[in-house]
Amino acid sequence: MIVVTGATGNIGRPLTRALAGAGEQVTAVSRHAAPVPDGVRHVVADLAEPAALEPALAGAKALFLLLSGDLHGPGTAPADVVGRAVAAGVRRIVLLSTQGVSTRPFGPTRIAMRALEDLIRESAPEWAILRPGGFASNVLWWAESIRTQRTVVAPFGDIGAPVVDPTDIADVAAACLLEDRHLGGVYELTGPEVISPRGQAQAVSAALGSPLRFHELTRDEARTAMARSMPVELADDTLDILGAPNGAELRISPAVRQVLGRPARTFTDWADRHVAAFR
């Protein structure tokens, strides 16, 4: 059995479908009740309370570990999740880490994530680590303002990065969970092109067939908005990257093609597939 945490999110949903489609027994874990594919067991648990995960881990051979934004802040203990998984007999852990562990190793949230990576390397018999850059799905933050005002609201309008489609992350995660050849791998995951928020807005506009206005936020305005849904330390780290990506963060990684044998999906492809969210 394979346990997928964050199973109802932008990565967990396609990952759960892929594993179930491959004939695996899957336990989907999320904080709230939600639909899951036929044949998939669903367990409601909050990783902020690691003991609640133990029923899901019983009999599991592998774990996909995804930490929500609030689990990156001070006072959280994701290491307890890893410890309980290993104690329950889980052999393989695939961790969703972040590109910033290598590109900005001294940010507070990056230091904590690097410690979690190291713990998994030391304690799990089998492991793989995924380090994605920014997600294409982050533009879902714009959905309400697009639906109601036909306006995109974002900082750093003309500063781009090679954002990655969460479905590509899910497909790489599935490969790491199912195929031994990826064990011990650390995969930096990006999209195939550098694209700015303004360019993303243009892609969403084209998918909608409707013009959109772009309103550029200041960094302080963006920080205030982001801090409503994540620790302020994570908001600051994220804005540092969005506002001034370094050379490593602008590099287009070949990892999606190396693992999956196909190119990474473009942002335009993501926008076309998710256009309903903006109508």
Backbone bond lengths (Angstrom), bond angles and torsions (degrees), N, CA, C in turn:
res aa  C-N    CA-C-N  psi(-1)  N-CA   C-N-CA  omega(-1)  CA-C   N-CA-C  phi
1 M - - - 1.460 - - 1.523 109.87 -
2 I 1.329 116.02 144.01 1.459 122.50 177.83 1.524 108.63 -116.36
3 V 1.320 116.88 129.95 1.465 123.00 178.42 1.526 108.43 -99.40
4 V 1.319 115.82 130.27 1.462 122.17 178.40 1.521 108.20 -116.82
5 T 1.324 117.07 113.88 1.463 120.03 173.77 1.534 109.16 -87.74
6 G 1.328 115.29 157.37 1.469 118.44 -173.86 1.515 111.24 62.55
7 A 1.324 116.04 34.93 1.463 121.02 -166.64 1.515 114.68 -72.03
8 T 1.335 118.18 -13.19 1.468 119.05 -179.18 1.526 111.48 -107.56
9 G 1.338 117.45 13.01 1.456 121.46 -179.88 1.516 112.81 -95.15
10 N 1.324 115.05 -169.71 1.466 120.85 -173.82 1.522 113.31 -67.22
11 I 1.323 117.51 -25.49 1.468 121.36 175.08 1.520 110.15 -97.52
12 G 1.320 117.30 -43.43 1.459 121.08 -174.91 1.508 114.02 -62.56
13 R 1.333 117.53 -38.20 1.469 119.03 -179.51 1.528 112.29 -61.22
14 P 1.357 118.96 -55.04 1.468 117.41 179.44 1.522 113.17 -66.61
15 L 1.335 117.79 -29.87 1.463 119.31 177.59 1.519 110.67 -66.72
16 T 1.319 117.33 -44.04 1.465 120.80 178.79 1.522 110.49 -60.88
17 R 1.337 116.58 -43.74 1.464 119.91 178.01 1.528 111.59 -61.39
18 A 1.337 116.07 -42.86 1.464 119.57 -177.92 1.525 111.48 -64.46
19 L 1.324 116.57 -42.83 1.468 119.55 -178.87 1.527 111.02 -68.37
20 A 1.334 116.60 -42.65 1.467 119.59 178.02 1.521 109.90 -63.81
21 G 1.342 116.54 -39.55 1.455 120.18 178.62 1.516 113.39 -65.17
22 A 1.344 116.27 -24.21 1.464 121.02 177.33 1.525 112.09 -84.72
23 G 1.334 116.58 3.34 1.451 120.83 177.51 1.516 114.86 86.71
24 E 1.341 117.58 12.35 1.462 120.66 179.85 1.526 110.96 -84.02
25 Q 1.330 115.80 149.23 1.461 120.87 167.57 1.526 107.51 -77.10
26 V 1.322 117.03 127.94 1.460 121.05 -173.32 1.524 109.38 -128.38
27 T 1.325 115.28 136.79 1.461 121.85 169.04 1.513 107.81 -111.39
28 A 1.320 116.74 118.55 1.462 122.81 179.77 1.520 108.64 -94.62
29 V 1.328 116.81 126.57 1.460 122.31 -179.02 1.520 109.19 -114.00
30 S 1.322 116.26 129.82 1.462 121.28 174.30 1.515 108.91 -149.52
31 R 1.320 115.66 165.66 1.465 119.88 -178.40 1.517 112.75 -72.10
32 H 1.327 116.76 -26.72 1.456 121.01 -175.55 1.524 109.78 -130.82
33 A 1.306 115.90 156.02 1.465 120.36 176.71 1.520 109.25 -62.37
34 A 1.332 115.95 140.13 1.462 121.32 -178.23 1.520 108.60 -160.30
35 P 1.336 117.64 155.77 1.469 119.72 177.49 1.528 111.07 -64.27
36 V 1.317 116.15 143.22 1.464 122.29 174.62 1.526 107.68 -133.38
37 P 1.340 118.34 162.07 1.470 120.09 -179.73 1.526 112.26 -59.12
38 D 1.308 116.18 153.64 1.464 121.66 177.07 1.523 109.97 -54.74
39 G 1.306 114.91 136.27 1.458 120.38 177.78 1.513 114.63 87.23
40 V 1.325 117.45 -6.42 1.463 121.47 179.79 1.525 109.37 -93.58
41 R 1.313 116.06 131.07 1.469 121.76 175.92 1.524 108.45 -79.38
42 H 1.329 116.26 138.94 1.464 119.94 179.61 1.519 109.74 -118.77
43 V 1.339 116.14 131.72 1.462 122.31 177.58 1.524 108.02 -124.99
44 V 1.315 116.13 127.86 1.464 121.05 175.36 1.520 108.19 -87.72
45 A 1.346 116.18 119.61 1.468 121.27 -179.71 1.515 108.77 -157.11
46 D 1.311 115.85 150.58 1.455 123.09 178.48 1.520 108.23 -111.39
47 L 1.323 117.79 122.24 1.459 120.67 -178.11 1.520 112.80 -66.68
48 A 1.329 116.89 -13.95 1.466 119.47 173.24 1.525 110.97 -67.51
49 E 1.332 116.88 -16.27 1.464 123.00 176.06 1.532 107.21 -122.45
50 P 1.330 118.40 80.63 1.465 121.59 -171.09 1.517 114.97 -53.13
51 A 1.335 118.48 -30.60 1.461 120.25 179.94 1.522 111.46 -60.81
52 A 1.336 116.64 -29.19 1.467 120.06 -179.38 1.513 112.34 -67.40
53 L 1.329 116.99 -16.26 1.460 120.72 -178.87 1.521 112.87 -83.75
54 E 1.326 117.50 -14.97 1.462 120.05 -172.68 1.533 114.00 -58.09
55 P 1.354 120.40 -39.92 1.471 118.26 177.45 1.532 112.97 -60.82
56 A 1.328 116.67 -33.26 1.462 119.78 179.66 1.520 111.41 -72.03
57 L 1.336 117.34 -30.22 1.464 121.29 -174.97 1.519 113.30 -81.65
58 A 1.307 117.55 -15.59 1.471 119.93 -177.78 1.524 110.60 -60.19
59 G 1.323 115.95 120.65 1.465 121.32 178.47 1.515 114.73 81.34
60 A 1.338 118.44 4.96 1.469 120.55 -176.97 1.526 110.58 -81.18
61 K 1.338 114.36 145.70 1.465 119.96 175.37 1.523 111.87 -104.30
62 A 1.335 116.82 -20.64 1.456 120.46 -175.57 1.521 109.88 -148.10
63 L 1.345 115.29 154.00 1.462 122.06 -177.53 1.521 109.44 -138.05
64 F 1.329 115.97 130.84 1.462 120.93 166.95 1.514 106.33 -98.93
65 L 1.332 115.92 119.70 1.460 121.03 -174.05 1.520 110.06 -108.46
66 L 1.325 115.54 114.40 1.459 123.94 177.17 1.517 107.80 -123.56
67 L 1.320 116.47 125.66 1.455 121.86 179.12 1.513 109.69 -100.96
68 S 1.321 117.64 126.31 1.459 120.63 174.42 1.522 109.65 -68.10
69 G 1.335 116.05 164.54 1.456 120.27 -173.69 1.504 114.95 -54.68
70 D 1.339 117.96 -38.06 1.461 120.02 -176.43 1.525 112.41 -72.52
71 L 1.325 117.98 -12.39 1.462 120.73 178.02 1.525 112.08 -88.46
72 H 1.335 116.80 3.56 1.460 120.59 175.94 1.527 111.92 -95.25
73 G 1.326 117.42 -2.72 1.462 120.64 -174.01 1.514 113.09 -89.91
74 P 1.345 116.24 173.01 1.468 120.99 178.04 1.526 110.86 -61.31
75 G 1.326 115.28 146.35 1.452 120.33 175.42 1.517 114.70 88.05
76 T 1.329 118.17 -4.91 1.460 120.40 177.11 1.527 108.99 -90.73
77 A 1.334 115.73 162.98 1.467 118.95 -174.21 1.526 110.87 -137.79
78 P 1.337 117.79 64.28 1.470 118.62 179.20 1.517 113.01 -63.28
79 A 1.347 117.34 -21.16 1.464 119.13 176.85 1.525 111.07 -60.21
80 D 1.332 117.63 -29.53 1.463 120.59 178.08 1.524 111.17 -63.13
81 V 1.340 116.11 -35.10 1.470 119.32 178.10 1.524 109.92 -63.06
82 V 1.323 115.92 -45.43 1.468 120.01 179.43 1.523 110.14 -62.04
83 G 1.317 117.17 -44.69 1.453 120.18 -179.59 1.514 112.85 -61.15
84 R 1.317 116.74 -42.09 1.462 120.10 179.43 1.525 111.10 -68.43
85 A 1.334 116.83 -36.39 1.466 120.01 178.99 1.527 110.55 -63.69
86 V 1.319 116.55 -48.48 1.463 120.13 -179.53 1.529 110.23 -63.42
87 A 1.329 116.59 -40.82 1.461 120.03 178.50 1.519 112.26 -63.81
88 A 1.333 116.82 -29.73 1.462 120.90 179.60 1.525 112.74 -80.48
89 G 1.330 117.31 -4.19 1.463 120.61 177.74 1.516 114.49 99.23
90 V 1.327 117.81 8.80 1.466 119.87 176.54 1.530 108.49 -67.57
91 R 1.325 116.76 127.02 1.460 120.75 -177.44 1.529 112.09 -94.53
92 R 1.310 116.45 -33.83 1.473 119.30 -172.00 1.524 110.06 -119.98
93 I 1.320 116.45 127.15 1.462 121.91 175.99 1.522 108.81 -123.07
94 V 1.310 115.93 126.04 1.463 122.08 172.15 1.519 106.88 -109.73
95 L 1.323 116.51 117.64 1.460 122.55 -174.79 1.518 110.81 -101.69
96 L 1.322 115.96 132.24 1.458 120.79 168.54 1.522 107.16 -86.36
97 S 1.317 116.07 102.29 1.452 122.74 178.32 1.524 108.31 -98.33
98 T 1.295 118.57 -144.69 1.453 122.61 -178.72 1.519 110.28 -149.79
99 Q 1.316 115.88 146.96 1.460 121.85 178.60 1.532 111.39 -56.55
100 G 1.324 116.20 -32.31 1.457 120.29 -176.77 1.512 114.84 -61.46
101 V 1.343 118.42 -18.43 1.464 120.68 176.97 1.525 110.18 -58.27
102 S 1.335 116.71 -36.00 1.464 119.71 179.42 1.519 112.92 -97.21
103 T 1.341 117.45 -32.82 1.458 119.35 -174.49 1.525 113.26 -87.28
104 R 1.349 117.50 -25.98 1.469 122.25 178.60 1.521 108.53 -141.53
105 P 1.306 117.06 68.28 1.470 120.37 -168.35 1.515 115.21 -68.65
106 F 1.329 119.09 -10.27 1.459 119.57 -173.36 1.527 113.65 -104.02
107 G 1.343 118.27 2.15 1.457 119.84 172.50 1.517 109.83 -67.56
108 P 1.340 118.95 146.52 1.470 120.35 -175.53 1.515 113.91 -57.79
109 T 1.325 117.67 -41.86 1.465 118.49 -179.60 1.522 111.06 -71.98
110 R 1.337 117.60 -28.37 1.466 120.96 178.20 1.518 110.93 -72.31
111 I 1.324 116.78 -37.58 1.463 119.80 177.04 1.531 110.14 -61.47
112 A 1.331 116.14 -42.87 1.469 119.90 179.58 1.523 111.37 -65.57
113 M 1.323 116.85 -40.08 1.465 119.23 -179.75 1.529 110.81 -69.48
114 R 1.319 117.47 -37.63 1.457 119.65 177.16 1.528 110.56 -62.06
115 A 1.333 116.95 -38.66 1.459 120.17 177.39 1.528 110.65 -62.92
116 L 1.340 116.78 -37.39 1.460 119.50 178.29 1.523 110.70 -69.06
117 E 1.333 117.20 -41.38 1.462 119.95 174.12 1.529 110.82 -55.00
118 D 1.329 116.05 -48.28 1.467 120.54 -177.41 1.524 110.88 -62.43
119 L 1.333 116.82 -39.78 1.457 120.33 178.70 1.529 110.71 -61.23
120 I 1.325 116.63 -42.79 1.466 119.91 -179.68 1.526 110.60 -65.75
121 R 1.314 117.08 -41.35 1.469 119.91 177.17 1.528 111.26 -58.67
122 E 1.326 115.36 -39.19 1.464 119.81 -175.05 1.526 113.23 -79.90
123 S 1.342 117.25 -30.00 1.466 118.69 -169.04 1.523 114.58 -110.35
124 A 1.322 118.58 -26.35 1.465 119.96 -178.13 1.525 109.62 -89.21
125 P 1.324 118.71 132.32 1.466 119.97 178.56 1.530 112.70 -60.07
126 E 1.333 117.17 -34.98 1.458 122.35 -179.78 1.527 108.12 -133.56
127 W 1.339 116.94 140.99 1.463 118.47 -176.83 1.526 110.58 -157.89
128 A 1.315 113.91 160.27 1.461 122.74 168.63 1.523 106.77 -150.14
129 I 1.311 116.38 150.48 1.467 122.19 -176.03 1.523 109.30 -126.09
130 L 1.319 115.08 129.58 1.463 121.42 177.92 1.518 108.35 -108.58
131 R 1.322 116.02 129.63 1.473 121.52 -179.88 1.535 109.65 -122.38
132 P 1.314 117.85 81.48 1.464 119.41 178.98 1.522 112.10 -77.84
133 G 1.341 114.51 155.63 1.452 120.65 168.34 1.521 109.09 -84.48
134 G 1.341 116.77 -150.56 1.454 120.24 -179.64 1.523 111.87 -64.80
135 F 1.330 116.16 148.45 1.464 122.05 -177.87 1.526 110.82 -91.76
136 A 1.329 116.51 139.94 1.463 120.19 171.38 1.526 110.98 -59.00
137 S 1.309 116.55 -34.48 1.472 121.47 -176.36 1.518 113.22 -70.15
138 N 1.342 118.57 -9.29 1.465 119.07 177.04 1.527 111.59 -61.17
139 V 1.324 117.66 -21.86 1.466 119.28 179.39 1.521 111.76 -71.82
140 L 1.325 118.49 -7.30 1.462 119.21 172.21 1.525 111.34 -62.35
141 W 1.352 117.09 -18.10 1.465 120.44 172.57 1.532 110.37 -59.35
142 W 1.329 116.61 -24.35 1.460 120.49 -178.60 1.527 112.87 -84.44
143 A 1.302 118.00 -8.84 1.465 120.52 -165.91 1.529 112.74 -57.32
144 E 1.329 117.41 -45.52 1.465 118.85 -176.49 1.525 111.29 -65.36
145 S 1.331 117.33 -44.84 1.472 118.88 -178.68 1.527 111.36 -67.92
146 I 1.324 117.11 -30.06 1.467 119.15 175.82 1.525 110.30 -71.05
147 R 1.332 116.35 -44.78 1.468 119.09 -178.64 1.527 111.37 -63.74
148 T 1.328 117.44 -40.56 1.464 120.29 -171.29 1.524 113.74 -94.66
149 Q 1.352 117.40 -28.43 1.457 119.79 -173.93 1.532 113.73 -128.60
150 R 1.345 116.58 -2.12 1.462 121.44 -174.98 1.530 110.01 53.23
151 T 1.355 115.33 42.91 1.457 122.01 -176.71 1.521 109.84 -132.43
152 V 1.328 116.13 136.24 1.455 122.90 171.38 1.521 108.14 -97.91
153 V 1.322 116.58 130.87 1.460 122.32 -178.82 1.522 107.64 -120.46
154 A 1.337 116.81 113.43 1.463 120.29 -175.44 1.524 110.18 -159.75
155 P 1.347 117.03 156.04 1.468 120.15 174.22 1.528 111.28 -87.76
156 F 1.327 116.27 165.39 1.466 122.89 169.29 1.535 112.06 53.69
157 G 1.334 115.60 54.38 1.454 120.77 -169.82 1.509 116.17 -56.94
158 D 1.335 118.02 -30.38 1.463 119.82 -174.03 1.523 113.32 -111.39
159 I 1.331 116.74 14.30 1.464 121.13 178.79 1.527 108.38 -103.83
160 G 1.321 116.29 117.16 1.460 120.23 -172.00 1.514 114.39 -102.35
161 A 1.323 114.90 171.12 1.464 124.30 175.41 1.527 107.84 -158.60
162 P 1.330 118.22 159.24 1.469 120.84 179.48 1.532 111.86 -85.05
163 V 1.338 116.33 76.59 1.464 120.46 -175.87 1.524 110.77 -63.88
164 V 1.327 115.75 149.53 1.463 121.70 -174.71 1.523 110.30 -110.63
165 D 1.321 116.10 142.21 1.461 122.79 176.60 1.535 108.36 -73.96
166 P 1.340 118.80 126.65 1.464 119.78 179.06 1.530 114.10 -57.09
167 T 1.327 117.28 -27.88 1.462 118.27 177.53 1.523 111.25 -66.65
168 D 1.333 117.58 -32.75 1.461 119.84 173.59 1.522 111.08 -65.22
169 I 1.334 116.46 -40.06 1.467 119.15 176.21 1.525 109.69 -60.80
170 A 1.324 116.81 -44.41 1.467 121.31 179.58 1.522 111.23 -61.30
171 D 1.317 117.00 -42.02 1.465 120.18 -179.24 1.529 111.15 -65.88
172 V 1.334 116.73 -39.19 1.465 119.59 176.58 1.531 110.17 -67.18
173 A 1.326 116.57 -41.05 1.463 119.65 177.71 1.524 111.16 -60.32
174 A 1.334 116.57 -42.81 1.468 119.97 178.52 1.520 110.89 -60.28
175 A 1.329 116.33 -43.04 1.465 119.57 179.05 1.521 110.95 -61.59
176 C 1.332 117.42 -40.81 1.462 120.68 -179.70 1.525 111.98 -68.96
177 L 1.330 116.92 -33.04 1.458 120.64 178.53 1.529 112.30 -74.87
178 L 1.324 116.86 -28.15 1.463 120.86 -172.30 1.526 114.37 -103.06
179 E 1.340 117.68 -23.90 1.464 120.55 -171.25 1.530 110.39 -118.31
180 D 1.328 116.35 126.11 1.459 121.14 -177.75 1.527 112.47 -65.64
181 R 1.320 118.29 -24.78 1.464 120.31 -174.03 1.529 113.03 -66.70
182 H 1.329 117.28 -13.94 1.464 119.46 -179.70 1.526 112.95 -96.83
183 L 1.319 117.28 -0.05 1.468 119.89 -177.17 1.524 110.67 -65.31
184 G 1.325 115.67 141.60 1.452 120.58 -178.30 1.510 113.54 78.66
185 G 1.334 117.27 6.91 1.452 121.51 -179.38 1.517 112.07 -88.60
186 V 1.325 115.35 145.47 1.463 122.64 171.44 1.513 106.08 -120.54
187 Y 1.337 116.09 111.12 1.459 121.18 -169.66 1.521 111.01 -112.46
188 E 1.317 115.66 116.35 1.457 121.16 172.64 1.526 107.86 -84.68
189 L 1.322 116.62 125.46 1.458 120.96 -171.66 1.528 110.29 -117.15
190 T 1.324 115.95 124.72 1.466 121.75 176.08 1.520 108.90 -136.82
191 G 1.325 114.67 170.95 1.443 120.30 170.05 1.523 110.72 -80.03
192 P 1.358 117.26 -177.81 1.459 120.61 -174.12 1.521 114.54 -91.64
193 E 1.345 117.47 2.77 1.463 119.90 -174.68 1.515 109.81 -154.84
194 V 1.316 115.92 151.85 1.462 121.29 172.37 1.525 107.97 -84.42
195 I 1.333 116.23 129.09 1.464 120.58 -178.88 1.528 108.90 -141.49
196 S 1.328 116.28 134.68 1.466 122.23 -178.25 1.526 110.33 -86.37
197 P 1.345 117.90 165.57 1.466 119.65 173.30 1.531 112.20 -55.92
198 R 1.301 117.48 -38.67 1.465 118.70 178.75 1.533 110.25 -65.50
199 G 1.331 116.66 -38.73 1.459 119.77 176.00 1.516 112.05 -66.19
200 Q 1.328 116.86 -37.15 1.463 120.28 176.42 1.531 110.24 -64.42
201 A 1.329 115.87 -41.38 1.469 119.48 178.11 1.516 110.72 -61.28
202 Q 1.316 117.17 -38.50 1.462 120.32 178.29 1.528 111.16 -65.50
203 A 1.332 116.98 -37.16 1.460 120.09 178.02 1.528 111.21 -66.95
204 V 1.344 117.06 -41.18 1.464 120.19 176.93 1.528 110.10 -65.38
205 S 1.324 116.55 -40.62 1.471 120.98 177.69 1.526 110.87 -59.57
206 A 1.335 116.34 -43.64 1.461 119.73 179.29 1.525 111.27 -64.98
207 A 1.337 116.83 -39.70 1.464 119.96 178.48 1.527 110.91 -63.87
208 L 1.330 115.86 -37.90 1.466 120.78 179.38 1.527 112.34 -75.81
209 G 1.336 116.24 -25.75 1.455 119.44 -171.72 1.517 111.37 69.98
210 S 1.339 116.56 31.45 1.458 121.67 -175.20 1.529 108.96 -145.83
211 P 1.334 119.60 137.47 1.463 120.89 179.99 1.532 111.52 -70.34
212 L 1.318 115.46 148.24 1.457 122.02 178.49 1.524 109.33 -126.79
213 R 1.325 115.81 144.89 1.459 121.75 173.96 1.528 108.59 -91.85
214 F 1.339 116.81 145.14 1.466 120.94 179.53 1.523 108.92 -111.98
215 H 1.340 115.93 120.96 1.466 121.89 176.92 1.524 107.96 -112.44
216 E 1.334 116.45 117.27 1.459 120.58 -175.95 1.525 111.11 -89.33
217 L 1.331 115.77 123.01 1.459 121.81 177.42 1.529 110.84 -80.64
218 T 1.310 116.50 151.23 1.453 119.87 166.54 1.524 108.73 -73.55
219 R 1.326 115.67 165.07 1.466 118.93 177.30 1.528 110.61 -60.35
220 D 1.336 117.80 -42.68 1.466 120.09 -178.97 1.524 111.18 -63.11
221 E 1.318 117.53 -40.62 1.467 120.56 178.05 1.524 110.46 -62.87
222 A 1.330 116.29 -43.21 1.467 119.97 179.55 1.531 110.66 -65.94
223 R 1.328 117.28 -39.64 1.467 121.09 -179.73 1.525 110.29 -62.35
224 T 1.320 116.88 -43.03 1.466 120.35 179.85 1.526 110.60 -62.10
225 A 1.329 116.84 -43.57 1.462 120.58 -179.31 1.522 111.25 -66.33
226 M 1.322 117.71 -43.46 1.462 121.29 -177.08 1.522 111.73 -69.11
227 A 1.334 116.62 -34.12 1.460 120.24 -177.55 1.521 112.51 -67.81
228 R 1.326 117.77 -10.74 1.464 119.97 175.46 1.525 111.70 -72.84
229 S 1.337 117.54 -20.59 1.462 119.84 -175.06 1.523 113.89 -126.36
230 M 1.340 118.15 3.33 1.465 120.70 178.93 1.525 109.04 -154.06
231 P 1.333 118.15 160.57 1.460 120.12 176.52 1.530 110.57 -57.84
232 V 1.322 116.82 144.58 1.459 120.32 -177.05 1.527 111.03 -61.57
233 E 1.358 117.11 -30.19 1.465 119.71 177.88 1.525 110.85 -63.52
234 L 1.330 116.48 -40.29 1.457 120.28 179.04 1.525 110.68 -69.86
235 A 1.337 116.80 -37.89 1.465 119.99 176.48 1.525 110.55 -61.03
236 D 1.333 116.91 -44.42 1.465 120.26 179.59 1.521 111.50 -63.73
237 D 1.338 116.95 -44.65 1.467 120.31 178.75 1.527 110.91 -59.93
238 T 1.325 115.90 -43.28 1.460 120.46 -178.91 1.527 111.30 -64.72
239 L 1.323 116.83 -43.33 1.462 120.56 -179.38 1.526 111.64 -67.82
240 D 1.322 117.76 -32.29 1.460 120.45 174.88 1.527 110.41 -58.00
241 I 1.328 115.82 -43.12 1.467 120.25 -179.04 1.523 110.78 -72.18
242 L 1.338 117.04 -46.11 1.462 120.21 -178.24 1.525 111.88 -61.43
243 G 1.322 116.76 -36.44 1.452 120.39 -174.91 1.515 114.48 -84.53
244 A 1.322 117.41 -25.83 1.463 120.09 -177.75 1.523 109.83 -151.02
245 P 1.336 117.70 67.87 1.464 119.40 179.03 1.528 110.91 -62.24
246 N 1.322 115.70 138.23 1.467 118.70 177.81 1.531 109.95 -88.41
247 G 1.311 116.02 178.83 1.460 119.70 -175.67 1.513 113.72 -58.30
248 A 1.341 116.41 -39.38 1.462 120.19 179.74 1.519 111.42 -65.21
249 E 1.331 116.89 -33.80 1.467 121.21 -179.11 1.522 112.46 -78.32
250 L 1.321 117.07 -15.98 1.467 121.39 176.18 1.526 111.81 -94.03
251 R 1.331 116.68 -8.27 1.459 120.11 -177.85 1.525 110.32 -71.35
252 I 1.319 116.60 135.72 1.466 121.67 176.71 1.519 108.09 -88.58
253 S 1.320 116.22 116.12 1.456 121.66 -175.41 1.534 111.18 -81.46
254 P 1.338 117.00 142.25 1.476 120.39 175.18 1.519 113.24 -86.77
255 A 1.337 119.25 5.31 1.466 120.77 -168.12 1.523 113.20 -63.85
256 V 1.347 118.41 -39.05 1.471 119.09 179.68 1.520 110.01 -59.08
257 R 1.318 116.88 -46.47 1.467 119.84 179.03 1.522 111.21 -64.96
258 Q 1.325 117.78 -40.06 1.459 120.75 -178.73 1.522 111.84 -62.63
259 V 1.332 116.73 -40.95 1.473 120.16 -177.49 1.520 111.39 -80.04
260 L 1.335 117.14 -42.71 1.467 121.27 -170.12 1.521 114.00 -100.62
261 G 1.328 117.99 -14.05 1.454 120.22 -179.27 1.512 113.87 73.47
262 R 1.316 117.09 20.77 1.466 122.45 177.11 1.518 108.31 -147.41
263 P 1.332 118.21 160.44 1.468 118.77 179.79 1.514 112.38 -71.78
264 A 1.318 115.68 157.98 1.468 120.92 173.67 1.525 109.55 -65.70
265 R 1.330 116.32 148.67 1.460 121.48 178.49 1.532 110.85 -71.98
266 T 1.322 116.35 147.71 1.458 121.42 178.54 1.530 110.65 -82.59
267 F 1.339 115.38 164.29 1.457 118.85 175.07 1.525 110.47 -65.31
268 T 1.319 117.31 -37.08 1.465 119.91 178.86 1.519 110.86 -58.44
269 D 1.319 116.53 -40.48 1.466 120.33 177.41 1.523 110.19 -62.42
270 W 1.337 116.80 -43.19 1.468 119.63 178.20 1.528 110.28 -60.74
271 A 1.336 117.41 -46.17 1.466 120.85 -178.04 1.521 110.94 -61.44
272 D 1.316 117.59 -41.80 1.464 120.84 179.79 1.524 111.33 -62.67
273 R 1.324 117.00 -38.19 1.463 121.08 -177.70 1.522 112.48 -75.28
274 H 1.336 117.75 -24.12 1.463 121.57 -174.35 1.509 113.39 -115.54
275 V 1.317 117.13 18.59 1.466 120.40 -174.46 1.539 112.25 -60.61
276 A 1.328 117.00 -28.55 1.470 119.84 -178.67 1.534 111.78 -58.75
277 A 1.331 117.50 -29.19 1.465 120.51 -178.85 1.517 112.31 -65.79
278 F 1.322 117.36 -19.39 1.472 121.59 -174.78 1.524 112.54 -106.26
279 R 1.319 117.64 0.16 1.471 119.80 -177.30 1.535 110.49 -82.29
